[in-house]
Amino acid sequence: MQLKYGLEDKPPRSEMLVFGLQWLAVTIPTILIIGAVIGSIQGGSYILYIQKLLILTGIMILVQVLWGHKMPLVIGPATVLLIGVLATLDQGMGAINTSLIIGGLVLAILAGSGLFKYVQKLFTPRVVMVILMLIAFTLSPTILNLITAGDVALPSSNFVFALILVFAAFIAHGLLKGLWKSTLPLWIMAVGSLAYYGIFKTVPQVSGLSALAIPGNFIAPLSIPYPGVIIAFLICFLALAINDLGSIQAVGSLLNADEMEKRVKKGITLTGAGNALAGFIGVIGPVDYSMSPGIIAATECASRFTMIPAAVGLIILAFSPLAIGFISSIPSPVIGTVLIYIMTAQIGAALLLAIESNAIKSMDDGFIIGLPIILATVVAFLPTSVSSQIPTIIKPIIANGFVMGVLAVLVMEHVIYRKKLH
């Protein structure tokens, strides 16, 4: 690939700032979405949550770019951990935060000691494909709740609005190119919010927010979780690790980067440490995103140093609740639409992986993929009246669609069909 700036190049200051703003535009949407989803669940202000997410993400970008994998990679809160949080809310945020710390430390130790390469063998192309699809399918209940929320308009009106916006988003995806396509989630949020405000005659509520403020309550509550909660999050962290590994390797292959084994080891170790820190401050932990190669191709700039202005911008933004309130005043149906767009891309990536790795060659392969997906979907939509009857100690596993799907695909791949496929 012909690049204007390579991995170790330092563009002029003006161009450095422009490239940094582009990385910033790509990084912000997921932070806002995760913050809004968690904020709506907690029932309080999500401004503090987003402030902490912005600071953590900015710090992680700086650390990874300067001392970790040393590559231009978008970093943001891990969607797979959002699934873990949603499935264990009844255990309390203290138990969830402690589980995040434990999971992050385990990942850091596995990667730092070199033991992760043995765990990595479990994740064949079929297993990875299923995990990518599970994230999308098990978020369906959350997406459904978002696009049918009735705070401003009738649930049916919000549903129709979301459907129209979804198709408009994919029409735009087909027409746009380069950085415009890479930053499409940002434009969906901006245009979708303006359309929603105009149609339903409402305005964003940002009054009472300070222009500048230091985040308070930075240390999160902690409590000892049930073993089932820890196991559920450890499974989520295995999926997170594979996501991180794939993202680092994808950019490394694109740039023909040297010492990839060293970069992977440092990168995943710091991701684990970052997730442990996330648990201490009470937010969802970070992961490297797989969208980075597309952004590099669009901008023709692979300089890791252009990530520094983006990281600094995130940290500066974190100290302005008013600015956060303004850019995050996104109606629930719009958030749901963006999640549909992102999760569709996730499914597309899974199918592409299946084609490239020739992962589906027989009906048995279809069973390995099909059972975990249908099982996870059923569990994800399990009525509360049923899940509430499951013993507390195993509920985080049995009632967690993603965890059940991952366990199912590992059993199908490495136990039931092991002789036939290996």
N, C-alpha and C positions, 0 to 999 in steps of 0.2 A: 504494500500500500504506500502511495506517495503521500508523505506528510510534510507539512510546512515546518513543524517543530517536533523533534523527537523527544524521547523519554527524559533525557537529561538536559535538554535545551532550556534556556531562560528567555522567553520573549521580552520585547521592550515593555516598559511599565504600562503604557496605554493599552497594548494588546493583552498584557497579563490581566489587566482589570476587566477587559471585555470578556475574555475567556472565563475568568473567574465568575462573572455575573451569569454566564451561560450555565456553568456548573451549579451555581446557586439556584437558578430557575428550575433546574431538573431535580434538585435535592428537596426543595421546600414542600412540594405537593404531598408526598407520603407522610411527612412529619405532621402537616396540618390534618390530614385524613385520620391518622392514628390518634392524634390528640383529640380531634372532635369525637371520634367513636368512643374512646375511653372516657372523655368528659361527659358525654351523654349518659353513659352507663353509671358513672359515679354520682351523677345528679348535681354536681357542683360546678364551679368555674373550671374550665379546661385551660385557662390562660397560664396558670402556674405549671401545669403538666407540659404544655408546649414550650414554655420557657426552658424547663429542664431538658426536654428533648433536643432543643436547638443547641444548648450549651454542650451536651454530651456528644451530639453529632459533630459539632465543630471541632471539639477536642479530638475525637476519634479520627477525623479526616487529617488533622495536623499530625497526629502520632503515626498513623499508617503511612502517610506520604513521606515523612521525614525519617522514620525509623522502622516501620513495619515492612509491608510488601513493596513500598516505594513505587507505586504505580497510580495513575489517575483512575480512581474507582469511586463511583457514587456510593455513599454510605447513608443508611437510614434505618429506622426502626424495622425490626423483622416481623413480617406478617405472620409467619408461622408461630411466633410467640404470642401474637394477638389471639390466635386460636386457643393457645394454652391458657391465657388469662380469662378469656370468655367462658371457657369450660370449667374453670375452678373458682369463679367469683364467690360462690357460697362459702368457700374456705376462708375468705377474708384477704385483704391486700397484704397483710403482714406475712401470711403463709406464702402468697405468690411472690413477694419480694425476696423472701428467704430462698425459695426455689430457684429464682433467677440467679441469685448469688452462687448457689451450689452448682447449678448447671454451667454457669460461666467459668467457675474455677475448674470444674471437671474438664471442660473443653480446653481451657488454657493448659492444664497439666498434660492432657493427652497429646496436644499439638506440640507443646514445648519439649516433651520427653521423646517424641518420635513414635509414640504408641498409636497415634491416630491412623497410621497407615494400615494397621491390622483391622481396625474398625471399618475403615474405608472399603475393605474387601466385601463387606456385606451389601454394599450399595452398587449392585449391577445396574446396567441401563434400564431394565424393566422396573427395578425398585425406585430408581431416581425419577423415572417417568411417572410412576404412580404418585410419588410424594408431591411432585409439581402439580398434578391434577387434584390431589386431595386438598391442598391449600385452597384452591378455588371452590371445590364442592362443599367443603365444610364451613366456608364463610357465607354460604348461601342464606342461612337464617338471618345473619346480621345484615346482609345486603337487603333482604326482603323487608326487615324492620325499618331500615333507613329510607327506602323508596316508598314506603306506605305510611310513614309518620304523619300524623294529622295535627301538628301544632299550629300551622298557619292555614293550610287548605285541607279539604277533605282527603282522606287516604286514597280514594279512587282518582281524584284529580292529580295528586302527587305521583301516583303510579303511571298515569297516562303521560304526564310531563316527563317522567324518567324514561319511559319507552321512546318518546320522540327524541330526547336528548341522546340516548344511546345510539340510535340510528344516525343522528347528525354527527356524533363523534366518529363513527366508523366511516361515514362519507368523507369527513375531513381527513381521517387517517389515509384513505385511499388517494386523496388529492395532494396532500402536503408532502414535502420532501425535506431532507436535511434536518437542521436544528428545529424547524417548526414542528416536524413530526415527533422528534425526540422530546419536545416540551409540551406535547399535546395535552397531557393531564392538567397542566397549569392553565391552558386556554379553555379546557372544558369547565374547570372550576370558575374561571373569570366570566366567560360568556354565559355559562349556565346559571350562575348566581344573578347576573344582571337580568337575564330573561325571567328568572323566577320572581325577582323583586318587581319587575315591570308587570308581569301577568297577574300576580296575586296581590299587587298594591301593598307591599310591605317594604320596610327598610331595615338594614342591619343595625343592631343595637350595640353601640360601642361607647355610649356615654358612661362617665364615671371611671374610666380607665386612665391610669397615669401615663404620661408621656415617657417617663423614665422610672424604673423601679428595679431594685435588686430582688431576685426571687427569694421568697421566704420558705420555711419548712423544707429545707433542702435534704435533710435526712429522713428517710421514709420509715414507717413502722415495720418492725420485724416480729415474726412469731414462728414457733416450730410447726412445720407443716406435717400432715399425715404422709406416711410412706407413699401412698398412691399419688399424691400431688407431686412429690419429688420424681417418681418414676415417669409420670406423664410429661413433666418438663424436660427430663433427660432425653426422652424420645423426641420431643420437639427440638432439642438442641442438636441431636444427631442430624435431623433434617436441615437445621440452620447451618451446620458445619459443611454439609454437602453443597448447599447453596453458596456458601462463602468460597469453598474450594473451586467450584465451577466458575464463579465470577473471576477469581484471581487467575485461573488457568486460561480463561477465554481472552482476557486482556494480554496476558503473557504471550500467548500464541500469536495474537494479532501483531504484537510489537516485536516478536522474536527476542523477548527479554532473556537475559542471562541469569544463571543461578536460580532457576525457578523453584527448585526444591527448598532452598533457603528462604525465598520470598514467601512461599506457601506456609512454611513452618512459622515464620515470624508473623505473617498476616493473620493466620487463624489463632495463634497464641494471643495476639492483641485483641482480636475479636472476642475471645473468651474473657479476657480481663475487662474489656469494655462492658460486657454483659454483666459481669459481677458488680462493676461500678454502677450500672443501671439499676440493679437490685437494691443497692444501698440508697439511691436517691429516689427510687420508686417509679421508674419508667420502663418501658419495653426496651430491650437491648438492641444494639446495632448489628448490621450485617452488610457485607458488600453486595451491591446490586448488579445484576447481569446486563443492565441496559448500557453500561459504559462503552463497549465496543462500537455501538451505533453512534454514540455522541462523538467519539474520537473520529470515526469515519466522516461524520457530518461536518465537523469543524476543521479537520485535517491538522489537529493539534493533539499531541500525546504528551506534552510536557506535564510532569507531575507537579511542577511548581505553580501551575495555574489553579490548582486546587486550594492553594493557601488563601487567596482573596475570598474564595467561596466560604472557607472555614471561618475566617475572620468576620465575614458578613453575617453568618449564622449566629455567632457569639454576640455580635453587636445588636442584632435584631432581638435577641433573647431578653435584652434589658429594656425593651419598650412594650409594655402591655397594650398600649394604644395601637401601635403598629401591628402587633399580633392579632388584636381584636379585629382590626380593619381587614387584614388579609385572610383571616380565618372565619369570617362571617359567611360561611357557606351553608346553604340550606341542606337539610338531610337528604332529599332526593338527588341533589347534585353530588353529594359525597357517595351515595350508593351507585350512581352512574359511573363515577370515576373508578370505583372498585370493580364494577362489571367490566369496564374497559381493561383494567390492569389484570384481572383474573382471566379474561379471555386471552390476553397475550400469554399468560402463564400456561393455559391449556395448549395454545399454539406451540409454545416452546417444548412442551412435553411430547406432542405429536411429532414435531420435527426431530427430537431426540430419538424417538422410536424408529423413524425412517432412516436416519443417519446411522444408527447402531444396528439396524435390522433386528430389532428387539421382538417383533411379532412375526412369527413364522408358522405357527400352528394354533389350533384351538386351545391347546393347553396354555400357550402364552396368553391367549385371550382370557382364560379363566384366572390366571395369576393377576392380570390387570383389572378384570371386571369385578371380581368378588370384593376386593378392598374398597373400590370406589362406591359400589352400591351399599356395602355395609356401612361405610363412613357416612354416606348421605342419610341413610336410615337413622343412624345414631344421632347425627346432627339435628334432625327434626324430631327427635324423641320428645314426646309431651312431658311437661314438668311433672304431671301427676304420676308418670312412670319413673322418671329419673329420681324423683324424691324418695322413692321406695328402695332404691339401691343402697346397700350399706355404705356408710361414709368413707370407710377406709379404701374401698375399691372404686367408688364413684368417679374419681378423677380419671380413671382408666376406662372403665366400662361405658361411661356416659360422655366420653370425649371422642367425637367422630374421627378426628385426625389421628389420635393415638391408636384407636382400634384399626383404622385403615393401614397405618404403618406396620403394626403387629401382624395384621392379616397378610400383607404382601411379603413380609419377611418369612412367615411360616410357609406360605404357598411357594415362594421361590427357593428357600433353602431346606425345607423339610418335606412337604408333600410331593413336590415335583423335582426334588433334587436329583434323583437317579436318572430321570428322563432328560433333564436339561443340562446336566453337568458331566 
